Amino acid sequence: MIRSLSILLLLLSATLAGCSEGVDNERVRVDVIESRPRPLNISASPLPLASAYLRAATAQGLVTFDEKGRVAPGLANRWIVTDDGMSYIFRLNKGRWNDGREVESREVARLLTARIRELRKGRLGSELGVIDRVVAMTGQVVEIRLNAPMPYLLELLALPEFGLLSKGAGSGPMQAKKFGQAMQLRRNETDDEGAQVLGNAIVTLRRGEASTVIARYALGQSDLVEGGRFESFPLLDAAKIRADQIQFDAVPGLFGLHIVNNAPFLSDTANRTAIAMAIDRPKLLTAFDIVAWQETVTLVPESLPNRADIQRPAWSTPSMEERRTMARDTIAKWKNANGAIRPLRVALPRGYGSRIFFARLRADLATIGIDVERVTMDRPHDLLLIDRTAQQSSPIWYLDQLSCKFAPLCSARADEIVAKARRTSDSALRAQLLGEAEAELQASVAFIPIANPLRWSLVRPGLLGHFANGRGWHLLQYLGRDPT
């Protein structure tokens, strides 16, 4: 893939006359990396990354995120939460759908109810099950009533998935039209009389595979690249991208190996623990030469403010040499009792970064007598690399990702404890229960944490409105604008 990028750069440089370092903030060009680029579709489920950016720009929800990843007004300009945490009440702006119709509370309540029903079928289903109903109150007021408190409901409602569409039209803050293989977006603005008009500034949105997108940036054909992950990071060196144009987002989430095959060898907790012990996390991450990429050994980030104080897994305490000695003994005993272990299949995304990751993983596991082979995500596998950024600042999100609803190897007891935590209105008891569920899931070693997710962007010097943030999410409506 490195060679293919170099060839692509040479071909493009033969037909394009150099590049400009400057940025026209009235004409911002954005490329989004997708491993398998698909047509832009804001109604897709789940949303591909480029389509998520498009939906967030053209179909806002009750709330959204600002340029620094904080919850900000969307359709609603303010809101309150009742003292018992069982009701969120939103007052709507005087807004219009992109087809000119006024936004009314009854329609918003109906659309949000339908959207919640759709999203309950996916990974957000367990969390959304706490919502009782959405009702329109007098005037421009919408209320969300809950069966139990949801302290992080606003973070969910700000996701692009909750952007509302009425008769195919969103409510901005931008409008889009097809432009060749890209989308052009203009900001909704108001004239001197308060009427809605389209501004002159344009954001052009494209998507493509990593090699193509990075080549376009290197040749000055785009101002911003989004969607960078570990598997595409080595391409930046091949394209000779300057370090000052690479922006990392310190995002929380899950990055590690999920055990998905419950065959005899992997069904043994001791064997799964041996695999966790054998991985030299600092050495693996050092192979990428990224200071922002930090190792982890816990399911939920230890820095999360509302996380219960639970012990790190026992296997992480000994030194690397001691861990491998113990792991080697475990595997040797298994082989003596059960015979040879077939190579374990590890499913990784395509990309040169995955080759680096796999080479380190294979070397680590070889030290304890385990052989592995790399397969693509669509082939049968025993271990699956999970690489997801957290959608909530709560332990619940992490525990949901590894629940029995989605994971072949899981802890039913942990799921029961999480369900109990959701139903309680006592915040201290909820934190305690979630700590118990995390400890239960951690002891099962069904998921082997390795690091925090790696997310990076390429940002042309001079581009306004783009800031590193803890969500790794940079909305198009802020680009080209001076936040001051």
N, C-alpha and C positions, 0 to 999 in steps of 0.2 A: 504493500500500500504506500510506503514511503517513496518507492521508485515511481509509482503511478502518479503521485502528487507532483514530483519533480518534472515528469514528462508533461503533465497538464500545464504546469507553470511555463514551460518552454513554449508549448504550442500557443498558449494565450498571449505570451509576450511577443510572439511573432506577428500577431494581428492587432494588438492594442498598443497605443503609443504612450507608454509610461503611466505614471499615476500621480495624483496630487495628494499631498499630506493634509490639505485643508478640508474642512467640513462646512458644507452649506446647511446650516440648521433649519433652513426653510425647505430643504429637499433631502431628508434623511433616508438612507438606503439600509435596510435591515435584512440580514440572511439568518435563517434558523436551521441548525443542523438536525436532520432526521436520518436515521440509519436506513430507513426505507421510505423515501419521500412519497407522500400520498396527496391527492388533490385536497385543497383547503376545504374543510367542511365543519362549520361551527356547531352542527347538530350531531356530530359523530360521538360515539360512546364506546370506550373512553376517548377523550380528546387528544389527538396528536399535538405535539408541542406548538407547531406553527398555527394550527387551528385554534389552540387555546389562547395564543396571543391575539389572534383576530377576534375571537369571541369577547375577550376581556376589553378590547378597544371599542367594539361596536354594540355590545349587549351587556350593559352594566347590571349588577344586582342591587339589592338594598344598600350594600356597602361594597367597598373595593379596597385595594391597597394603594398607598401613596408611593412616591419614588424611592422611599427608604424602607418599604416593606411593612409599614404600619397600617392598621385598619383606618380607612378614611371614608367620608360620605360618598354614596353612590346615588341611587334613586332617592334615598333618604338623606336629609341634611342633618338630622339629629335623632337620638334614640335614648331610651332609658331602660334599665333593668329593675324589676320589682325587687323588694328587699329579700323575698324568699327565693329569688332566682328562677322562678317558674314562669316568668313572662318577660318578653322583650317587646317594647312598643316603639315603633318607628314613625316619624313624621316625614312625609314625602316632600321633595322639592316640587315646585311647579314646573314640571318638565313635559316633554313631548317625545313620542316615538319618532323614529327617523322618517316615518311616512307622514308626519304632521299631526297625528291625533294626540290629544292630551293624555297624559298618564294619570290614571285614576286608581284609587285604593282598591276598589272591588276587583278590577282586572289584575292588578299586581298580586292580590291575595290568591286569586284563581290560578294565575300562571305559576306562582311560587309553589302552591300546593301540588300542581301537576309535575313540576320539576323535581320536587322532593320525592314524589312517588316513583319517578323514573330512576333517580339516583339511588334509591334504596335497594335496587337490584345489584349494585356494584359494591366496591370496597367501603363506601361510606354508609352502607345500609345499617349496620349495627348502631352507629352513632345517630343517624337520622331517625331511628326507631323511637328515640326519646321525644321527638316532636309530636305533640298531640294534634294541633291543627293551626292553620293560618286564617285569620279573620280580618275583614275590613271593618274598621270602626268609622265613626262620623268624620267627615272632612277627609283630609289627606293622611289618614292614620291607618297603619297596618300593625296587627299584633300577632306574635308567634307565641302560642301557649305550649308549655312543656309538661311532660309527665314526671320529670325530675330535672334538677338544675343542670345546665350545660354551660360551664364557665367559659368555654372556648367556642361558643356558637358563632360569634362574629367572625372569627378566623375562617370558619367553614363557609359562611355566607359570602365572604370576599373572594372565594375561589372562582376562576372563570366559569366553572361548571354551573354556577348559580346566576350567571348573566341571563336576563330574561328576554325572551322574544315574543312579540305580539303580532300575529298574522305575518310572520316572517321578518318583522322589523324589530331592531333593538332600539335603544334610547341613547346611543352614543357611549362615551363622549366623542366618538369619531364615526364617520361614515366611509364605506369602502365601495370600490368598484373594480371589476376585473380589468387588468392592464397587461395584455400578453400572458406570460406565465406567472405574473405577479399580481398583487393587490395594491391598489393605491388608496390610502386613507387620508381624509381631511378632518380637521377638528371642527366640531360644532361650536359656533360662536354666536353672539347676539349683536345686533346692530344698535344704533343709538335709541331706537324705539323699543328695544327688548325683544325683537323678533329673531328667531333662530336662522342663522345663515351659515354657510360653510366658509371656513377660513382659507387662506391661500397656501398655508404650509402643507406639505405633503410628506407622508411617510410611505415608502414603498417596501412591501413585505414579500420576501421570497423564501423558499426552503430548498434544501438539497443535501446530498451526502457530504460528509465532512471534507473529503479531499477537494471537491468542487467549490464548496463554500469558502474554505480557507484560501484556495487559489484566487478566488475573486477578490477577497479582502487584500491579499498580498499585492494584487495588481491595481488596487485603488478603486475597485468596482463596487465596494460597499463600505459603509461607515461603522457598522456594528454587526458582530456575529454573536448569536445566542445559542444555547443548547450544548455548550462544550462539556464533555465528560472525560473520564479517565482513558477510555479506549481511543479517543481521537487526539488526546493531548500530544503524543509524540510527533504528530504531523506539523506542529507549530515550529519545531526545530528545523524540520526539512524545508519549510516555507520561509525560514529566517525571519520569523515574526519577532519584533523587538519586545523585550521583557516589559517595558513601560506601557505596552498596549494590551497586555494580558491582565485581566482583572479576575481575581478569585472571589467567590462568595463563600463565607464560612457557614455552610448550611448544615443543620442537624438532619438526621434521618438514619436509614439502615444501609450499611454496605458490608456485606459478608456472605458466607456460604450457608445456604439453607439445605438441610438434609431432606430429600424428597422421596428416597427409596427406603422402604421398611424391610428390606431383605435381611437375612440373618446377621450378616456382619454389621450393617449400619443400625440394626435394631438394638444393638447392645450399647448402652450409654457409655460404658468404659471405652469402647472403640471410638465413638464420636468425640469423647473427651480427649483421646489420644491425638486425633486430628487437630483439634483446637490448640493443644499444647505444642504441636510440632511447628506451627506457622510462626516464623520470625517476622512479626509485623513491621518493626522499624526497618529491617533490611529490605523487605518487600517494597515499602513505600519509598525508601531512599533510591530505589532503582528508577523512580520517576523524577527525582530531583525537584520536588515541590514542597517548599517549607509549609505551605498552607494545609497540606494533607496530614492529618493527625491520626494515630492509631487509637483504637478503643477495644475494650474487652467486655463492655456491658451492653445489654440490649437497649436500655434507655440512657441517653447522655447523662453523665454524672453532674453536669452543670445545669440541668433543667431545674428551675427554682422549686417546682412543686413535686419533685421526685422524692419518694421515701428514702430514708437512709438504710440501704441494704448493702451487705457485704459484696465485694467483688467475687467472681467465681473462684473457687479454691484452686483451680488449675493454673490461675494466672499469677499466683504468689511466688513460686520457685523461680530460680534463674532459668534462662533459656536452655542452658546445658542440662540442668536438672530436669526440666520439663521433658526434654527429648529423651533422656535416659529412662524416665518413667513411662513415657509413651512407647518407646521401643520395647520395653519389657511387656507392656500390655499386648502389643501386636504379636510379639513372639509367642506368648502364651496362647493367643487365639489360634495362630497357625499350627502350633503343636497339637491342639485339641481338635481343630476343624479342617486343617489342610490349607492349601494356598488360597490367597485372596485375589480374585480377578481385578484387573485395573478398574478403578472407579472413574466413572464418566462425569466430567465437570462441564456444565453448560455455561458458556460465556458469550457476550456479545461479539460481533465482528469488530475488528480493528486492531491496529498495531499495539495499542496499549494492552489489549487482552493477551497478546502474545508475550509481552513482558511479564504481566501478572501470572500467566500460566507457567512460564519458565521458572519463576521464583517459587510458585506453589509446588510444582513437580519436584524441584530440588529439595524443598523443605520436607515433603512427605516421604521422599526417598530415604531420608536419614532415619526414618523409623520403620522402613520396610514396606511402604505402601506405594504402589504405582498408580498413576492417573493418566487419563487421556482427555483431550479437549474435544468437545462437541458443540455444535450450534444450539441455540435455544429451542429450536423446533425438533431436535432429535431426542430419543430416550436418554435420560441422564439420572445420575444418583445425587449429585450436588448441583445446586443452582445458585449463581451469583445474583443476589438481590442488591439493587442500587436505586434507592428511592429517597427523595427528600420528604421531610415530615410536613404534613398539611395542618398539623395542630401542635401547639406548645404544651402538650399533655402526654403523660405516659400511655393514655388510652390508645393513641394513634399507633404506637409501636406494638402494643399487645394485640391490637386488631389485625395488623399485617400478618401476624404469625398464628392467628386463631384457627381453629379446626374448620371454619367456614372456607378457608383458602389454602390451608396447609395439610398435606398428606400425613406428615409426622408432626403432632401437636400435643397440647396438654388440655384435655377436657376440663380438668380441675381449674386450670388457670382461666379458661373461658367462663366457668361458673362464677369465679371470684370477680372477674371484670363485670359480668352482668349484674352482680350484686352491687358493685361499686356504682354502676350507672343509676341504680334505683334509689340510692341514698341521697338525702338532702344535707347530710352532715359532711362538710368539707374535710374535716380531720379524719373521719372514718373512711371517706372515699380515698384519701391519700394512703391510709394504712392498708386498705384492701388492694389498691393497685400495686403497692409494694409487695404484698404477699403474692399477687399474681405474677409479678415480674420475677420474684425469687423462684417461684414454681417453674416458670418457663425457662429461666436461666439454668436451673438444675437439670432440666431435660436435655439440654445441649442439642436441641433441634435446629438451632441457628447459631452459627459461629461468627461473632462480630470481628471485624478486621479494622475498619476505619470509619470516619465520617464520609458521607458522599462528597465527591469532588465535582464542583461546578465552576466553569470559567466562561468568560466572554472576551471577545476582542473589541476594543473600543478605540476608535480613531481619535487622536488628540484634537481637542476643540469641540467635541460633541457635548452638547448640554443635556441635562436632565437624566443622566445615567449614573447611578450610584451603587456601590457594593452594598448588599444587605443580607440579612440572615435567612432570606427565603429563596435567594437565587432567581428572583422574579422581577423583571424590569419592564413595566408596562409601556406600550407604544405611545400612549397619549401624553407622556411626560417628555418624550424625546424632542430635542431642539428647543426646549423652553428653559429659561433661566428661573430656577426655583425661588430666587429672591424677588 
